[in-house]
């Protein structure tokens, strides 16, 4: 292993991890990344395990996990908690499916409104603008409303 990758400054570490220095500091404040000790008269040094941890965080974020959810995943990152990780993944998958259903409903409403606009060329009132002004566009399910419904049912 390259010894330079085991003694990186925060700037080199951030670059190796594909983030900026402020992201590193933010992750430290949020408890996602520990701050290395600072030898007297020296500067903090980071290693490849730190780089891998940030890459793990970024990979989880790309899958839609929030930083709070990433904290839960990091607690399981030794690889021996597959059941717990599966449950977190299943919850995220359900959330993604709900969002996709909402996006399909939005797409359908917009497609109809755009088609209505084309069918009413030359008229005074645009159906899209009228629907927005009269708040007559159906609202998709919001995660907050969905969670509230589930919590009330329990």
C-alpha positions in Angstrom: 0.0 0.0 0.0 1.2 3.5 -0.8 2.4 5.1 2.5 1.2 8.5 1.3 -2.4 7.1 1.4 -2.0 6.3 5.1 -0.9 9.8 6.1 -3.1 12.1 4.1 -3.9 15.7 5.1 -7.6 16.6 5.1 -7.3 18.1 1.6 -5.6 15.0 0.2 -8.1 12.8 2.0 -11.1 14.7 0.7 -9.7 14.5 -2.8 -9.0 10.8 -2.5 -12.6 10.2 -1.2 -14.1 12.4 -4.0 -15.6 15.0 -1.6 -14.6 18.5 -0.5 -13.0 19.4 2.8 -16.3 21.0 4.1 -18.0 17.6 3.5 -15.4 15.9 5.6 -15.9 18.4 8.4 -19.7 18.1 8.1 -19.5 14.3 8.4 -17.3 14.7 11.5 -19.8 17.0 13.1 -22.6 14.6 12.3 -20.8 11.7 13.8 -20.4 9.8 10.5 -16.6 10.1 10.5 -14.3 10.3 13.4 -11.7 13.0 13.6 -8.2 11.6 13.9 -6.1 12.6 16.9 -3.7 15.4 16.4 -0.2 14.7 17.6 1.3 17.6 19.4 2.7 20.2 17.1 1.5 18.3 14.0 -1.6 18.0 11.8 -4.3 15.4 11.7 -3.7 12.5 9.2 -6.2 10.3 7.5 -5.8 6.8 6.0 -7.5 4.5 3.5 -10.1 3.3 6.0 -11.3 6.9 6.3 -11.5 7.1 2.5 -13.4 3.8 2.3 -15.9 5.1 5.0 -16.6 8.2 3.0 -17.1 6.2 -0.2 -19.5 3.9 1.7 -21.5 7.0 2.8 -21.6 8.4 -0.7 -22.7 5.0 -2.1 -25.5 4.8 0.4 -26.6 8.4 -0.5 -26.7 7.5 -4.2 -29.1 4.8 -3.3 -31.3 7.3 -1.6 -30.4 6.8 2.0 -30.4 9.9 4.2 -27.4 10.6 6.4 -29.4 9.4 9.5 -30.1 6.2 7.7 -26.5 6.0 6.7 -25.6 6.1 10.4 -27.7 3.0 10.9 -26.0 1.3 8.0 -22.5 2.2 9.3 -23.3 0.5 12.6 -23.8 -2.7 10.5 -20.8 -2.3 8.2 -18.9 -5.2 9.7 -21.0 -7.5 7.4 -22.5 -9.7 10.1 -25.8 -8.0 10.5 -27.4 -9.0 7.2 -31.0 -9.3 8.6 -30.9 -5.7 10.0 -29.3 -4.4 6.8 -32.0 -6.2 4.7 -34.7 -4.5 6.8 -33.2 -1.1 6.2 -32.9 -1.9 2.5 -36.5 -3.1 2.3 -37.7 0.1 4.0 -35.8 2.2 1.4 -37.1 0.1 -1.4 -40.7 0.6 -0.3 -40.0 4.3 -0.1 -38.6 4.4 -3.6 -41.6 2.5 -4.9 -43.9 5.0 -3.3 -42.0 7.9 -4.9 -42.1 6.2 -8.3 -45.9 5.7 -8.0 -46.2 9.4 -7.1 -44.1 10.4 -10.1 -46.2 8.2 -12.4 -49.4 10.0 -11.1 -47.7 13.4 -11.6 -46.6 12.4 -15.1 -50.2 11.3 -16.0 -51.7 14.6 -14.7 -49.1 16.7 -16.5 -49.5 14.7 -19.7 -53.3 15.3 -19.7 -52.9 19.0 -18.9 -50.3 19.5 -21.7 -52.7 17.6 -24.1 -55.6 19.8 -22.9 -53.4 22.9 -23.7 -52.8 21.7 -27.2 -56.5 20.9 -27.7 -57.6 24.4 -26.7 -55.3 26.5 -28.9 -56.6 30.0 -29.4 -58.9 30.0 -26.3 -58.5 32.5 -23.6 -58.0 30.1 -20.7 -55.1 27.7 -20.6 -56.2 24.4 -18.9 -52.7 24.0 -17.2 -52.7 27.5 -15.7 -56.4 27.2 -14.7 -55.8 23.9 -12.9 -52.9 25.3 -11.0 -54.8 28.5 -10.1 -57.7 26.5 -8.8 -55.6 24.0 -7.0 -57.4 21.3 -8.8 -54.3 19.2 -9.5 -54.4 16.0 -7.5 -51.7 15.8 -4.8 -49.4 12.8 -4.8 -48.9 10.8 -1.6 -46.2 12.5 0.5 -43.9 10.4 2.6 -45.0 12.5 5.6 -48.7 11.8 5.0 -48.0 8.2 4.3 -45.9 7.7 7.5 -48.6 9.6 9.5 -51.3 7.2 8.2 -49.2 4.2 9.1 -48.3 5.5 12.5 -52.0 6.3 13.3 -53.0 2.8 12.2 -50.6 1.2 14.6 
